[in-house]
Amino acid sequence: MTWADEIIGEILKRFAKEIKAGEPLILRDEKTLSGRVHVGSLRGLVIHGLIAQILKDQGIPCTFQFEMNDFDPMDELPATLERREEFRKYMGQPLFTVPSPVPGEKNYPSVFGDELQRVVKPLHLPIEYYDLAPLYRAGKFNDVIREALDHAAEIRAIYREVSGSVKPEDWYPLQVVCEKCGKIGTTQVTGWDGKQVTYSCKPDLVKWAKGCGNSGSINPFDGKAKLPWKVEWPAKWRVMGVHIEGAGKDHSAAGGSRDIGRRICEEIFHYPEPLNIPYEFFNIGGKKMSASKGLGASAKEVADLLPPKILKLLMIRKQPNQPIDFDPEGVTIPQLFDEYDRLADHAFGRHEKPEPDFARLFAFTQIDFPAKPKDLWHMRFTLAAFITQMPHLDLLKEAAVAKGAPLSADEQADTEERATYARHWLGTLAPEKFRFTLIKEAHPFKKEEFPLTAAQKKALELIAERLRGTAWEGDPIHKVLHAVKEELKIPPKEIFAPLYQLFLKRDDGPQMGWFLSTLPKKDVLERIGYYSDQKLS
């Protein structure tokens, strides 16, 4: 059983009453739009989206609501932000009040929220997006704000008991928007009389913003204030009626925000904690992604490297409690394509031992899930990458040769898509070992610059001689090369490395029999014969 189906089993058991009554289940996730959304945020989004897809496939009403958090204070200046100094004055303000750095956008957070939606759209996940600030302004959080203020002492006790964090006796779980400077990250509530809160906007409350020193009292409702994260999170569960919401490892750790949220949700807001789906970090090159430290890549940058179905596979291939290690400058990308192709073999019975779970996972990767996937032939990604670098090769013609039959229209489109992503990868992040240049010179080396052992010279001589009468196709050429290797009892590298050097100036490359078959036979025989000192007739 796949991890996703196991989670569905938990949902069916826990929410049997709601499902029987036809009550739609609410799944929720969120992202604070303080900068470009990093690819790690896509993991939670895709996990929740897939669960929603499976529930809908089983006829269970559900809604996946994704929050674009635009009410948190601006607390950092992203390294990618142009004119950074111009935006320093907005530090501490609610994000939705910060102007857009890009012409034509509504405000600062909408720049990054709109980019995220464009990245996610091709995945065809059933997502309903919403902004947070309008809910506060519409009074949706008024009741939970009142309850949090009324029970501030109990919330302080929960912080202390769960995480050891000791809040002073005059600490209240709320931050107001300063009436003078408009900042929210620099204010501290100091009292509550049941109708209004008193507050101070402190110059030194945080290191990343400076308050104006204003003090006053204000009605904290209808968007004039917001709850701090560890109280706001469980408040959102009740306000939005959430049934299912996972969280990253850092939130789900013992004594972390999830544990605090559970207690506040159940004891203060009297609402059951949603079903948790804890998931591990998304690592780039083995390092935890961090927006503040500049580690990693944005969701858009990674999405540009992978077609939607492969991007989805990247996010769901491992169980949520296992970290994802993604090295865009290594072999991760070609390996992902290869894994997709192996899953397809399981799905369509081409594997010698088909695994139902692998077939199920393949179905999940499809952007039109739960529609039945098509059985297509796929050109290996590394082969597509090689062919795009060989000016003498026609991609679709070579694909038909590799398949051994004409391509269908869908297979042609798939092949061309892979070639497009291969070109982008080669032009950006591909390791050097995947970059090839065809050597066109008939004699790319002086003979004295191309020393060969006696055995290697003999091998090249036999190869040139025997290839003359061989059909110019990959398999017959391949058999000749291996027959010579076995006859002379020499290691594979000693026979293949010189051949790769003659045509690519490197010691490795694609399958040699196929590669030679793509070149003119006369040219191949002349070049090999020249360096074996064999005179060709």
Secondary structure, DSSP 8 states (H G I E B T S, - for coil): --HHHHHHHHHHHHTHHHHHTT--EEEEEEEE-SSS-BTTHHHHHHHHHHHHHHHHHTT--EEEEEEEE--SB-----TT-TTHHHHGGGTTSBGGGS--SSTT-SSHHHHHHHHHHHHHGGG---EEEEESHHHHHTTTTHHHHHHHHHTHHHHHHHHHHHH-----TT--S-EE--TTT--STTEEEEEE-SS-EEEEE-TTSSSS------EEEE---TTSEE--HHHHHHHHHHHHT-SB--EEHHHHSTTSHHHHHHHHHHHTS-----B--EE--EEETTEE-BTTTTBS-BHHHHHTTS-HHHHHHHHHSS-TTS-EEE-TTTTHHHHHHHHHHHHHHHHTT-SSS--HHHHHHHHHH-TTTTS---------HHHHHHHHT-TT--HHHHHHHHHTS---HHHHHHHHHHHHHHHHHHHHT--GGG-------SS-S-GGGS---HHHHHHHHHHHHHHTTS-SSHHHHHHHHHHHHHHHT--HHHHHHHHHHHHHSSS--S-HHHHHHTS-HHHHHHHHHHHTT----
